[in-house]
């Protein structure tokens, strides 16, 4: 098998991810399934108003993906969702998820994070969405679904990080 054939086989098995690494544009992912620290460049990106898409698994096994605002506590990826909505129900049933974060100034450069929700709480949910709104829009949160909705803070533990950056 050629080097490119070997690389494709490794990519298909999830051992390699796309990137700008030393082997023909491929790079090894940062992790292989155990909890891991976020790379410094990813933490810096998460602290900016980055574009983020989060994917969870529907009850039938199909993917469910939405764009969301994203942040970090320095160790984990943090998102804010609405209690009772599909993403919350999916995470309650299966905490595994994947997300992609890219810089709006260079959207072709991104990080992919696979991991799991290690904490989902309503504590601080309203404050969290207000802080995210100021980060992304420069204004208070508009409460699109009404002020009676319960906002949940989801803390995500990375188990694998890869991407093009």
C-alpha positions as CSV (number, residue, x, y, z in Angstrom):
1,X,0.0,0.0,0.0
2,X,1.3,3.5,-0.9
3,X,1.9,6.2,1.7
4,X,-1.3,8.0,0.6
5,X,-3.2,4.7,0.7
6,X,-1.9,4.0,4.2
7,X,-2.8,7.6,5.3
8,X,-6.3,7.2,3.9
9,X,-6.7,3.9,5.7
10,X,-5.6,5.6,9.0
11,X,-7.8,8.6,8.3
12,X,-10.8,6.3,7.7
13,X,-10.1,4.5,11.1
14,X,-9.9,7.9,12.8
15,X,-6.2,7.6,13.6
16,X,-5.2,10.6,11.4
17,X,-7.0,13.9,10.9
18,X,-6.7,16.5,8.2
19,X,-4.2,19.3,8.9
20,X,-1.0,21.0,8.0
21,X,1.3,18.5,9.6
22,X,4.5,17.1,8.3
23,X,3.2,14.1,6.4
24,X,1.5,15.3,3.2
25,X,-0.9,17.7,4.9
26,X,-2.1,15.1,7.5
27,X,-1.6,15.4,11.2
28,X,-2.2,13.2,14.1
29,X,-5.1,14.1,16.3
30,X,-4.3,15.4,19.8
31,X,-6.1,12.5,21.6
32,X,-7.6,9.1,21.1
33,X,-10.6,8.9,23.4
34,X,-9.4,9.6,26.9
35,X,-10.1,13.0,28.6
36,X,-7.5,15.5,27.4
37,X,-6.4,19.1,27.8
38,X,-7.5,21.5,25.1
39,X,-4.6,22.9,22.9
40,X,-3.8,26.5,23.8
41,X,-4.7,27.7,20.3
42,X,-8.2,26.2,20.6
43,X,-8.7,27.8,24.1
44,X,-7.8,31.1,22.5
45,X,-10.3,30.6,19.7
46,X,-13.0,29.6,22.1
47,X,-12.6,32.9,23.9
48,X,-13.4,34.8,20.7
49,X,-16.8,34.9,19.0
50,X,-16.0,31.8,17.0
51,X,-18.3,29.9,14.7
52,X,-19.4,26.6,16.3
53,X,-21.5,23.7,15.1
54,X,-22.5,21.0,17.6
55,X,-23.7,17.5,16.7
56,X,-25.5,15.1,19.0
57,X,-27.2,11.8,18.2
58,X,-30.9,11.4,17.7
59,X,-32.8,8.5,19.3
60,X,-32.7,6.7,15.9
61,X,-28.9,7.1,15.6
62,X,-29.0,9.9,13.1
63,X,-27.0,13.1,13.7
64,X,-28.6,16.4,14.9
65,X,-26.5,19.5,14.3
66,X,-26.9,23.1,15.2
67,X,-24.9,26.2,15.2
68,X,-24.3,27.6,18.7
69,X,-22.4,30.1,20.7
70,X,-19.4,28.6,22.4
71,X,-17.0,29.4,25.3
72,X,-14.4,27.7,27.5
73,X,-13.6,27.6,31.2
74,X,-10.0,27.0,30.2
75,X,-10.2,23.2,30.5
76,X,-13.5,22.4,28.7
77,X,-15.6,23.6,25.9
78,X,-18.8,25.2,27.2
79,X,-22.1,25.8,25.4
80,X,-25.5,27.0,26.5
81,X,-28.7,25.2,25.3
82,X,-32.4,25.3,26.2
83,X,-33.9,22.7,28.5
84,X,-36.4,20.4,26.8
85,X,-35.2,21.2,23.3
86,X,-33.8,18.4,21.0
87,X,-30.1,18.9,21.8
88,X,-30.8,18.8,25.6
89,X,-32.9,15.6,25.2
90,X,-30.2,14.0,23.1
91,X,-27.5,14.8,25.6
92,X,-29.6,13.5,28.5
93,X,-29.9,10.2,26.6
94,X,-26.3,10.1,25.2
95,X,-23.7,12.5,26.4
96,X,-21.4,12.0,23.4
97,X,-21.1,14.8,20.9
98,X,-18.9,16.3,18.3
99,X,-18.3,20.0,17.5
100,X,-16.4,22.1,15.0
101,X,-15.1,25.6,15.9
102,X,-13.7,28.0,13.3
103,X,-12.4,31.5,13.3
104,X,-14.8,33.8,11.3
105,X,-11.7,35.6,9.9
106,X,-10.3,32.3,8.5
107,X,-13.3,29.8,8.4
108,X,-11.3,27.1,6.5
109,X,-9.1,26.7,9.6
110,X,-10.9,24.8,12.3
111,X,-10.8,22.5,15.2
112,X,-12.9,19.4,15.6
113,X,-13.6,18.2,19.1
114,X,-15.1,14.8,20.0
115,X,-16.1,14.4,23.6
116,X,-18.9,14.1,26.0
117,X,-21.0,16.4,28.2
118,X,-19.7,15.9,31.8
119,X,-22.0,18.5,33.3
120,X,-25.4,19.9,32.3
121,X,-26.8,22.4,34.8
122,X,-29.3,25.2,35.0
123,X,-27.2,26.9,37.6
124,X,-25.8,30.0,36.0
125,X,-27.6,29.3,32.7
126,X,-29.2,32.8,32.4
127,X,-25.9,34.5,33.3
128,X,-24.1,32.3,30.8
129,X,-26.4,33.1,27.9
130,X,-26.1,36.9,28.7
131,X,-22.3,36.7,28.7
132,X,-22.3,34.8,25.4
133,X,-24.7,37.3,23.9
134,X,-22.4,40.2,24.8
135,X,-19.5,38.3,23.4
136,X,-21.2,37.5,20.1
137,X,-23.5,40.5,19.6
138,X,-22.3,43.2,22.0
139,X,-25.8,43.4,23.4
140,X,-28.0,41.7,26.1
141,X,-29.6,38.4,25.1
142,X,-32.9,38.8,23.2
143,X,-34.6,35.8,24.8
144,X,-36.0,34.6,21.5
145,X,-38.0,31.8,23.1
146,X,-39.2,33.9,26.0
147,X,-37.8,34.7,29.4
148,X,-39.5,31.6,30.9
149,X,-37.1,29.2,29.1
150,X,-34.5,27.4,31.2
151,X,-31.0,27.8,29.9
152,X,-28.5,25.0,30.6
153,X,-24.8,25.3,30.7
154,X,-23.1,22.2,29.1
155,X,-19.5,21.5,30.0
156,X,-17.8,19.3,27.4
157,X,-14.8,17.1,28.1
158,X,-12.6,16.7,25.0
159,X,-11.6,13.2,24.2
160,X,-10.2,13.9,20.8
161,X,-9.1,17.1,19.0
162,X,-8.1,17.4,15.4
163,X,-8.5,19.8,12.5
164,X,-6.8,22.2,10.1
165,X,-5.2,25.1,11.9
